[in-house]
Amino acid sequence: MDSMIAAAAQALAVGDPLGALNRVALRNDAPALALRGIAMAQLGDLVRARTLVKSAQRAFGTREALSRARCVVAEAEIALASRELGWPIKALEAARITLEAHGDRLNAAHGRYLQIRRLLLLGQLDQAQQILAALDPEPLPPALRATHELLLAGIAIRQLQSSAARAALNRATQAANQARIPALMAEVEHATRLLDAPAARLIGGGEERPLRLEDVEALLDSTSLVVDGCRYVVRGCGMSISLASRPVLFTLAMVLAEAWPADVARESLIARAFRLKLSDESHRARLRVEIGRLRAALKPLASVTATARGFALQTQACPDVVALAQPVEEKFAALFACLADGEAWSSSALALALGIHQRTVQRALDALAAQGKVQSLGSGRARRWITPPVPGFATTLLLPMPLPGD
């Protein structure tokens, strides 16, 4: 490795892409192309970055397996930053194995962390946690140790383990300060701020107030009956009843929980559950059928009783009933939860992350764009969607799963 390439690589390692480009901007040999691609990625020009990295991979000969594997890892990182979650993961795993075989354990570990980050975005927490548990961050440099702790915090946040998340973020802060990479330090600081931001809203007893993650964790461990609008379940007394696949029943449970201990008029239930402004006898009959199904679904946690004007939620197992709502009231809250990370997402990546059809995502994005709530960049397959994060709300902490039909 010549001195200019080594100096450029060192500049990239400490987060100085402009310093790296000053050394290799006019060179077109394979190592320089790879470094230029990484520099452009750090500067945010991901399209140009991918082109350069692909050119570098082709420029390296077939005998230069180690360098080609490093290019594959770099391309995977660019794809992840571009939120192209459908990128061929098998290519990354093959590159990681090659790096391990050639003794490049740092880049092999980096490839493994990219795999975990992708799993985290897709909500595959068990698999991400299993892979992460097999990695020992101690021998790694500070930057990778910070990445390790950020991933631990991300998993803990999604599992509602606030103490574990805060401990991981404290360790990430220490590692990031040792690495002295401004972008990494900013990422850790942003994650820490999110942990202190409202993650949900508590509705019940005639009041509404924001909750932080540790408050949500305490609420779910309490004796209250909680209708959880972030995960579409009803929890209480150590039991959990999922209504994620039954959106009408969940909406009825949510409306009744918000009003508890008062009842809710039939017209209000019909309007919220069936999205109808006017009601006739057929709608009332349908409501009675759905209430009967809700009674059966909530046994033995709660019951639904008829009143003169509507229905009320009652529970003998729990002392009170509360509704846990998303931090921001928005029809397309699941999309906003993804877009709030500040990255530019493709519609295909959003569909993968949310587990819904791409056409459904595209229709929702078009509707939001018409309202000026999201913006698109590029066109065709390169089209990406962005939105500014909602100030003061940790919309990514309790990433909701979408209700079927939303």
C-alpha positions as CSV (number, residue, x, y, z in Angstrom):
1,M,0.0,0.0,0.0
2,D,1.5,3.3,-1.0
3,S,1.7,6.3,1.4
4,M,-1.2,8.3,-0.2
5,I,-3.6,5.3,0.0
6,A,-2.6,4.7,3.6
7,A,-3.1,8.3,4.5
8,A,-6.5,8.4,2.8
9,A,-7.6,5.2,4.6
10,Q,-6.5,6.7,7.9
11,A,-8.5,9.9,7.2
12,L,-11.6,7.8,6.5
13,A,-11.1,5.8,9.7
14,V,-11.3,9.0,11.8
15,G,-14.3,10.4,9.8
16,D,-12.4,12.9,7.6
17,P,-13.7,12.2,4.0
18,L,-12.5,15.5,2.6
19,G,-9.0,14.7,3.8
20,A,-9.2,11.4,2.1
21,L,-10.4,12.9,-1.2
22,N,-7.6,15.4,-1.2
23,R,-5.2,12.5,-1.5
24,V,-7.0,10.2,-4.0
25,A,-9.5,12.3,-5.9
26,L,-7.5,12.2,-9.1
27,R,-6.6,8.6,-9.0
28,N,-8.5,5.8,-10.8
29,D,-6.7,2.7,-9.6
30,A,-8.7,0.1,-7.7
31,P,-7.7,1.1,-4.1
32,A,-8.3,4.8,-4.8
33,L,-11.7,4.1,-6.3
34,A,-12.7,2.1,-3.2
35,L,-11.5,4.9,-0.9
36,R,-13.3,7.6,-3.0
37,G,-16.5,5.6,-2.8
38,I,-16.3,5.3,1.0
39,A,-15.5,9.1,1.2
40,M,-18.5,9.9,-1.0
41,A,-20.7,7.7,1.2
42,Q,-19.5,9.6,4.3
43,L,-20.4,12.8,2.6
44,G,-23.9,11.6,1.8
45,D,-23.7,11.1,-2.0
46,L,-24.7,7.4,-1.8
47,V,-25.4,7.1,-5.6
48,R,-21.9,8.2,-6.5
49,A,-20.5,6.1,-3.7
50,R,-22.1,2.9,-4.9
51,T,-20.9,3.5,-8.5
52,L,-17.3,4.0,-7.3
53,V,-17.3,1.0,-5.0
54,K,-18.7,-1.2,-7.8
55,S,-16.0,0.1,-10.1
56,A,-13.3,-0.7,-7.5
57,Q,-14.6,-4.2,-7.1
58,R,-14.4,-4.8,-10.9
59,A,-10.9,-3.2,-11.0
60,F,-9.5,-5.6,-8.4
61,G,-8.4,-8.8,-10.0
62,T,-9.8,-12.2,-9.3
63,R,-6.8,-13.0,-7.2
64,E,-7.4,-10.1,-4.9
65,A,-10.2,-11.8,-3.0
66,L,-9.6,-9.8,0.2
67,S,-9.9,-6.4,-1.5
68,R,-13.0,-7.5,-3.4
69,A,-14.6,-8.8,-0.2
70,R,-14.0,-5.4,1.4
71,C,-15.7,-3.7,-1.5
72,V,-18.7,-6.0,-1.0
73,V,-18.9,-4.9,2.7
74,A,-18.6,-1.3,1.7
75,E,-21.4,-1.7,-0.9
76,A,-23.6,-3.4,1.7
77,E,-23.1,-0.5,4.1
78,I,-24.1,2.0,1.3
79,A,-27.2,-0.1,0.6
80,L,-28.1,0.0,4.3
81,A,-27.6,3.7,4.4
82,S,-29.8,4.0,1.3
83,R,-32.4,1.8,3.1
84,E,-32.2,-0.8,0.3
85,L,-33.1,-3.7,2.7
86,G,-33.6,-6.2,-0.2
87,W,-29.8,-6.1,-0.9
88,P,-28.5,-9.6,-1.4
89,I,-27.4,-10.6,2.1
90,K,-25.8,-13.8,0.9
91,A,-23.1,-11.8,-0.9
92,L,-22.3,-10.0,2.4
93,E,-22.1,-13.3,4.3
94,A,-19.7,-14.7,1.6
95,A,-17.6,-11.6,1.8
96,R,-17.5,-11.9,5.6
97,I,-16.3,-15.5,5.5
98,T,-13.6,-14.5,3.0
99,L,-12.5,-11.7,5.3
100,E,-12.3,-14.1,8.3
101,A,-10.3,-16.6,6.2
102,H,-7.8,-13.9,5.3
103,G,-7.4,-12.7,8.9
104,D,-9.2,-9.4,8.5
105,R,-11.3,-9.7,11.6
106,L,-12.2,-6.0,11.9
107,N,-13.9,-5.8,8.5
108,A,-15.4,-9.2,9.1
109,A,-16.9,-7.9,12.4
110,H,-18.1,-4.8,10.5
111,G,-19.9,-7.0,8.0
112,R,-21.6,-8.9,10.8
113,Y,-22.8,-5.6,12.4
114,L,-24.2,-4.6,9.1
115,Q,-26.2,-7.8,9.1
116,I,-27.5,-7.1,12.6
117,R,-28.5,-3.5,11.7
118,R,-30.5,-4.8,8.8
119,L,-32.3,-7.4,11.0
120,L,-33.0,-4.6,13.5
121,L,-34.6,-2.4,10.8
122,L,-36.7,-5.4,9.7
123,G,-37.9,-6.0,13.3
124,Q,-36.3,-9.5,13.5
125,L,-35.1,-8.9,17.1
126,D,-34.6,-12.6,18.1
127,Q,-32.2,-13.3,15.2
128,A,-30.4,-10.0,15.7
129,Q,-29.9,-10.6,19.4
130,Q,-28.7,-14.2,18.7
131,I,-26.0,-13.0,16.3
132,L,-25.0,-10.0,18.5
133,A,-24.6,-12.2,21.6
134,A,-22.0,-14.3,19.7
135,L,-19.8,-11.3,19.1
136,D,-17.2,-10.1,21.7
137,P,-16.6,-6.3,21.3
138,E,-13.7,-6.1,23.7
139,P,-10.9,-6.7,21.1
140,L,-12.4,-4.3,18.6
141,P,-11.5,-0.7,18.1
142,P,-13.7,2.0,19.8
143,A,-15.8,2.7,16.7
144,L,-16.9,-0.8,16.4
145,R,-17.5,-1.1,20.2
146,A,-19.8,1.9,19.9
147,T,-21.7,0.2,17.1
148,H,-22.0,-2.9,19.2
149,E,-23.5,-1.0,22.1
150,L,-25.8,1.0,19.8
151,L,-27.2,-2.3,18.5
152,L,-27.6,-3.6,22.1
153,A,-29.5,-0.4,22.9
154,G,-31.7,-0.7,19.8
155,I,-32.7,-4.2,20.7
156,A,-33.3,-3.3,24.4
157,I,-35.5,-0.3,23.4
158,R,-37.7,-2.4,21.2
159,Q,-38.0,-5.0,24.0
160,L,-39.0,-2.3,26.4
161,Q,-35.9,-2.7,28.6
162,S,-35.0,0.9,29.5
163,S,-32.3,0.1,32.0
164,A,-30.4,-2.1,29.7
165,A,-30.8,0.4,26.9
166,R,-29.5,3.3,29.0
167,A,-26.5,1.2,30.2
168,A,-25.6,0.3,26.6
169,L,-25.9,3.9,25.5
170,N,-23.6,5.0,28.3
171,R,-21.0,2.4,27.1
172,A,-21.6,3.6,23.5
173,T,-20.9,7.2,24.6
174,Q,-17.6,6.2,26.2
175,A,-16.5,4.2,23.1
176,A,-17.6,7.0,20.7
177,N,-15.6,9.6,22.7
178,Q,-12.5,7.3,22.5
179,A,-13.0,7.0,18.7
180,R,-13.4,10.8,18.3
181,I,-15.5,10.4,15.1
182,P,-17.9,13.3,15.0
183,A,-20.6,11.4,13.1
184,L,-20.5,8.5,15.5
185,M,-20.6,10.8,18.5
186,A,-23.6,12.5,17.0
187,E,-25.4,9.2,16.4
188,V,-24.9,8.1,20.0
189,E,-26.1,11.5,21.3
190,H,-29.2,11.3,19.1
191,A,-30.0,7.9,20.4
192,T,-29.6,9.1,24.0
193,R,-32.0,12.0,23.4
194,L,-34.6,9.6,21.9
195,L,-34.5,7.5,25.0
196,D,-35.4,10.6,27.1
197,A,-38.2,11.6,24.7
198,P,-41.9,10.7,24.9
199,A,-42.4,7.2,23.5
200,A,-46.2,6.9,23.9
201,R,-49.3,8.6,25.3
202,L,-51.3,7.4,28.2
203,I,-55.1,7.9,27.9
204,G,-57.4,7.0,30.7
205,G,-59.4,8.4,33.6
206,G,-60.2,11.5,31.7
207,E,-56.5,12.5,31.2
208,E,-53.9,12.2,28.6
209,R,-50.1,12.5,29.2
210,P,-46.9,11.5,27.4
211,L,-44.8,8.6,28.7
212,R,-41.1,7.9,28.3
213,L,-39.8,4.4,27.7
214,E,-39.2,3.6,31.3
215,D,-42.8,4.8,32.1
216,V,-44.2,2.5,29.4
217,E,-42.1,-0.4,30.9
218,A,-43.4,0.3,34.4
219,L,-47.0,0.6,33.1
220,L,-46.9,-2.8,31.4
221,D,-45.4,-4.4,34.6
222,S,-48.2,-2.8,36.7
223,T,-51.6,-4.3,37.6
224,S,-53.5,-2.1,35.1
225,L,-55.3,-3.5,32.1
226,V,-53.5,-1.9,29.2
227,V,-54.9,-1.7,25.7
228,D,-51.6,-1.2,23.9
229,G,-52.0,0.9,20.7
230,C,-48.3,0.5,19.8
231,R,-48.4,-3.2,19.5
232,Y,-52.1,-3.9,19.2
233,V,-52.4,-6.2,22.3
234,V,-54.4,-6.1,25.5
235,R,-52.2,-6.8,28.5
236,G,-52.9,-7.4,32.2
237,C,-52.3,-9.8,35.1
238,G,-49.3,-11.4,33.3
239,M,-51.4,-12.2,30.2
240,S,-51.3,-10.7,26.7
241,I,-54.1,-11.0,24.1
242,S,-53.0,-10.0,20.6
243,L,-55.6,-8.3,18.3
244,A,-53.1,-7.3,15.6
245,S,-54.9,-9.5,13.0
246,R,-58.4,-8.2,14.1
247,P,-58.3,-4.4,13.5
248,V,-62.0,-3.8,14.2
249,L,-61.9,-5.6,17.6
250,F,-58.8,-3.7,18.5
251,T,-60.3,-0.3,17.6
252,L,-63.4,-1.1,19.7
253,A,-61.2,-2.1,22.7
254,M,-59.1,1.1,22.3
255,V,-62.2,3.3,22.2
256,L,-63.7,1.6,25.3
257,A,-60.4,1.8,27.2
258,E,-60.0,5.5,26.4
259,A,-63.5,6.2,27.9
260,W,-63.2,3.8,30.9
261,P,-64.9,3.7,33.4
262,A,-67.6,5.5,31.3
263,D,-69.5,3.9,28.5
264,V,-69.3,4.8,24.8
265,A,-72.3,5.6,22.6
266,R,-73.1,3.1,19.8
267,E,-72.8,5.9,17.2
268,S,-69.3,6.7,18.4
269,L,-68.2,3.1,18.3
270,I,-69.6,2.6,14.8
271,A,-67.9,5.8,13.6
272,R,-64.5,4.7,15.0
273,A,-64.6,1.0,14.2
274,F,-66.4,1.0,10.9
275,R,-65.4,4.5,9.7
276,L,-69.0,5.5,9.0
277,K,-70.6,8.8,9.8
278,L,-74.2,7.6,9.6
279,S,-75.5,4.5,11.2
280,D,-78.6,2.4,10.6
281,E,-80.0,-0.8,12.0
282,S,-77.6,-2.9,9.9
283,H,-74.6,-1.1,11.4
284,R,-76.0,-1.6,14.9
285,A,-76.4,-5.3,14.2
286,R,-72.8,-5.5,12.9
287,L,-71.7,-3.7,16.1
288,R,-73.4,-6.2,18.3
289,V,-71.7,-9.0,16.4
290,E,-68.3,-7.4,16.8
291,I,-68.9,-6.7,20.4
292,G,-69.7,-10.4,20.9
293,R,-66.4,-11.3,19.3
294,L,-64.6,-8.8,21.5
295,R,-66.1,-10.3,24.6
296,A,-64.9,-13.8,23.6
297,A,-61.4,-12.5,22.7
298,L,-60.9,-10.6,26.0
299,K,-61.9,-13.5,28.3
300,P,-60.8,-13.8,31.1
301,L,-59.1,-10.4,31.3
302,A,-62.2,-8.2,30.7
303,S,-65.8,-8.1,29.6
304,V,-68.0,-5.7,27.6
305,T,-71.4,-4.8,29.1
306,A,-74.3,-3.1,27.3
307,T,-75.6,0.2,28.7
308,A,-78.6,2.4,27.8
309,R,-76.6,4.3,25.2
310,G,-73.8,2.0,24.2
311,F,-71.2,-0.3,25.7
312,A,-68.6,-0.2,28.5
313,L,-65.4,-2.1,29.3
314,Q,-65.2,-3.8,32.7
315,T,-62.6,-5.9,34.4
316,Q,-62.6,-7.8,37.6
317,A,-59.0,-9.0,37.2
318,C,-57.4,-5.5,37.2
319,P,-58.0,-2.4,39.3
320,D,-58.1,0.0,36.4
321,V,-58.0,0.3,32.6
322,V,-55.8,2.6,30.5
323,A,-55.1,3.0,26.8
324,L,-51.5,3.3,25.5
325,A,-51.5,5.3,22.3
326,Q,-48.7,6.1,19.8
327,P,-46.8,9.3,20.6
328,V,-48.2,11.1,17.5
329,E,-51.8,10.6,16.3
330,E,-51.4,9.8,12.6
331,K,-53.1,7.4,10.3
332,F,-49.8,6.3,8.8
333,A,-47.9,6.2,12.0
334,A,-46.0,3.1,11.1
335,L,-44.5,4.9,8.0
336,F,-43.6,7.9,10.1
337,A,-41.9,5.7,12.6
338,C,-39.5,4.5,9.9
339,L,-39.1,7.8,8.1
340,A,-38.4,9.6,11.4
341,D,-34.8,8.2,11.5
342,G,-33.9,10.9,9.0
343,E,-32.7,8.5,6.3
344,A,-34.1,8.3,2.7
345,W,-36.2,5.1,2.3
346,S,-37.4,3.4,-0.8
347,S,-41.0,2.1,-0.9
348,S,-39.7,-1.5,-1.2
349,A,-37.6,-1.1,2.0
350,L,-40.6,0.4,3.8
351,A,-42.7,-2.6,2.7
352,L,-40.1,-5.0,4.0
353,A,-39.7,-3.2,7.3
354,L,-43.5,-3.0,7.9
355,G,-44.4,-6.4,6.5
356,I,-47.0,-5.0,4.1
357,H,-47.4,-4.9,0.3
358,Q,-45.3,-2.4,-1.6
359,R,-48.4,-1.0,-3.4
360,T,-50.0,-0.3,-0.1
361,V,-46.9,1.6,1.0
362,Q,-46.9,3.5,-2.3
363,R,-50.5,4.6,-1.9
364,A,-49.9,5.8,1.6
365,L,-46.8,7.7,0.5
366,D,-48.7,9.3,-2.3
367,A,-51.4,10.4,0.1
368,L,-48.9,11.8,2.5
369,A,-47.0,13.6,-0.3
370,A,-50.3,15.2,-1.4
371,Q,-50.6,16.6,2.2
372,G,-47.1,17.8,2.2
373,K,-46.0,15.5,5.0
374,V,-43.3,13.6,3.0
375,Q,-41.1,14.4,0.1
376,S,-39.7,12.2,-2.6
377,L,-36.2,12.4,-4.1
378,G,-35.2,11.0,-7.5
379,S,-37.3,8.9,-9.8
380,G,-37.9,5.3,-10.8
381,R,-36.0,2.7,-8.9
382,A,-33.8,5.5,-7.3
383,R,-36.8,7.2,-5.8
384,R,-36.5,7.8,-2.0
385,W,-38.8,9.2,0.6
386,I,-38.0,11.4,3.5
387,T,-39.7,13.5,6.2
388,P,-38.3,15.6,9.0
389,P,-38.6,14.0,12.4
390,V,-41.3,15.2,14.7
391,P,-39.5,17.4,17.3
392,G,-39.4,15.9,20.8
393,F,-41.0,12.6,20.0
394,A,-39.2,9.2,20.0
395,T,-41.2,7.8,17.1
396,T,-38.7,5.0,16.5
397,L,-38.7,3.7,20.0
398,L,-42.1,1.9,19.9
399,L,-42.2,1.1,16.3
400,P,-45.8,0.0,15.7
401,M,-46.7,-3.0,13.6
402,P,-49.3,-2.0,11.0
403,L,-52.9,-3.0,11.3
404,P,-54.1,-5.1,8.4
405,G,-56.0,-3.0,6.0
406,D,-54.4,0.3,7.1
